Amino acid sequence: MSKTAQQDWSERSRELSHLLSRTGLGDRQAFARLYQLSSAHLFGVILRIQRDRALAEELLQEVYVNVWRAAAGFDAAQSQPLTWLTSVARHRAIDSLRRAQAQVVVARPRTPSDDDDDPNDPADALPDEAPGPAELLGRASEARQLSACMEHLSPSQRQSVALAFFDGMSHAEVAEHLAQPLGTVKSWVRRALASLKSCLERAVRRDAGAERA
């Protein structure tokens, strides 16, 4: 990125870039100002992935520890400062989610079909009757059932869904992020949503039955 391009940045971006440069030199006052200007945004990024607010707050602090250590590596020629900071926060949150879920879930054995975008996958034939996966995800999140259902997914499926649903990435972006074939990622997401739909439907029915009892 040329100096001319950087001149087109907003005043906030230029300030963040300067603060990152100073932080990379060990300037604690610059680091404190950087935290003040960017922490609210990064906390929102983390919360979209890790919905537990207490854990998200812990992750935010870990993110800024990483920023303090890695600020010298920020290259204004490669990305804008907030993009770089957001990437640090997103990766930290996703890694934390993956580690936590991997501790309580035993992944099912891989089969050749796991890596194929199988056009005859029975999951494709699932009816799209309301409520759909997105609505069920919303309901289950409110009922604190989502985490329990996520635990039944394989680690690769959980990570793909977290990136695609909570972080808003496209399938292509998820494939690039995970360094996996696009067809493999589509298969993971499709099967994960089918599994979640079934699990969440059961959770909604249980909640409805409890309310009637």
N, C-alpha and C positions, 0 to 999 in steps of 0.2 A: 504494500500500500504506500503510495507516494505521500510526501508531505502535503501536496496540494489536496489529496483526498482526505487526509487527516484534518485539514483546515475546514472541510465541509462537515465535520462532526459537530454535534451539539456542544454547547458550552459545558454541559454536564459530562459528556464523554471525554472531552479534553481534560477536565479536572480529574476525572477518575484515572485517566491514563497517567497524568502527572503524579497522582497519589500512589499509584501502583509502582511507578518508577522510584519514588522516594521510599516507599515501603521496602522495595528490593534492596535499598541501601541501608535498611535498618532504622528508618525514621519512624519512631513510635507515634509521634503526633500525626504524621501523615496516615499511618495505619488506623488510628482512632477516627480520623475524619473519613477515611475510606469505609470503615464500618458504619459510621453514621449515615452515609449517603447510599449505601448499597444493601444493608442488612435486611430491610423490610422486603425488598424485591427478592432476595435470595431465600428468605424464610418462606415466602409464598411459593417459590419453586420447589422447595423441599416438602412443603405441606401437600403439594399436589401428588407427591410420590409416597411420602410417609405421613399417613393421616393422624397418627398419634402425636398430639401437640407436644407432649413432654419429650418424646424421642426426637421430634423435629427440632426442638430448641437445643437439645444436646448436639444434634448433627450440625446445626448452624455454627456452634462454637468450634466444632471439629473442622468445618469448612474454613473458618478464618484462621485456624492454626495452619492449615494447609496453604492458605493464601499468603500468610506471613512467610512461610518457608519457600514458597514457589514464586513469589512476586517478581523476583529477579528474572525469571524465565518468561515473563509476559512480553510478547512481541507485538507492538502496535502496527507493524507492517502486515501481520497475519489476521488480526481480528480486532474488533472494538473491545474496550475494557469490560463492558457489562456482559458482552457475549462470552468472553473468557471466564469471568466470574460465575456466570450462570452455568457454564459447562462444568466448572469445578464442583459447584453445589449439586448439580444433577447427578453427576457420576458418583459423588459421595453418598447421596441418598439411595441411589439404585444399588450400589454395592452393599450398603448396610441392609437394605431390604432383602437382597439375595442371600446374604450370609445368615440373617436371622431365620429366614424361611427354610434354608437348607439344613439348619440344625434340627428341625422338627419334622422334616418330610424325607422319606426315603424315595428317591426317584424310581419310577418304574423302569424295567429294562428297555433299552433301545431296540427297536426293530427296524428292518430296512425301510418300512413304510413311513417311519418317523421322519425320514429325510427326503421324502418325495411329496411333491404337490399332487397328490393322488386325485384324479378327476372323479374316481368312483368312491371317494371317502364317504361313508354313511353319514358323517356329520353334516355334509352338504345338503342332505335331504331333510334335515330337521325343519319342522314348520316354523314360520315366522309369526306365529300367533302372539297377540299382545297378552301380557306384557312382555316386551323383548328384553334382551340382555342388558341394554343400557338402563332401562327402567328398573329392572330387577337389581342391578348393581347399586343404583341409587337407594332403593328400599333397603337392601341388605346392609349398605354402609350405615344407614341411619340406625338399623337394628344391631349393628356390630356383628353381623354375620359374615361379612366379606372376608375377613382374615381367616376364619375357620374354613371357608370354601377354598380360598387360595392355597391353603395348606395341602389340599388334595391334588394340586397340580405338580407336574415335574418342575425342577428348577428352571429349565429352558422355557417352559410354557409361562411360568410366573413372571420371569424377566421380560419376555416378549409382551405379555399383557400389560405389565407395569409401564413399559415404554410406550406402547401403542395407545392404551386407554388413559392412564393417569398423566402421561407426559405429552400426549398429543402427537407422537411421531407417526409418520406414514409407515407402511410396511417396508418400503424401500429404505427409509431412514433407519428403521430398526435393524434391517439386514446389514446395512453398512456399519451401524454401531456395534453389532454383535459379530461382525465378520463372518456371516453365514449366508448361504444362498437364499435368494428371495423366496423361492418355492418352499424351502424349509421353514422360514419364518412364517409364511402364510399358513402352512400346515399347523405349526405350533399355536398360532393365534386362533385359528378356526377351531381346533380341537379343545383349546383352553376355554373358549367362549361357550362351546357346547357343554363342556363339563360344568362350568360355572352356572350356566343357565339351569341345568338340572338340579344342582346343589342349592341354588338360590330359590328356585321354585319350592323346593322342600322346606327351606327356611321360612319363606313367606307363609306357606300353609301352616307350619308349626306355630308361627306367631299369631296367625288368624285363629287357629284352634285354641290357643291359650287365652286369647281375648274373649272368646265365646264361653270358655269354661267358667 
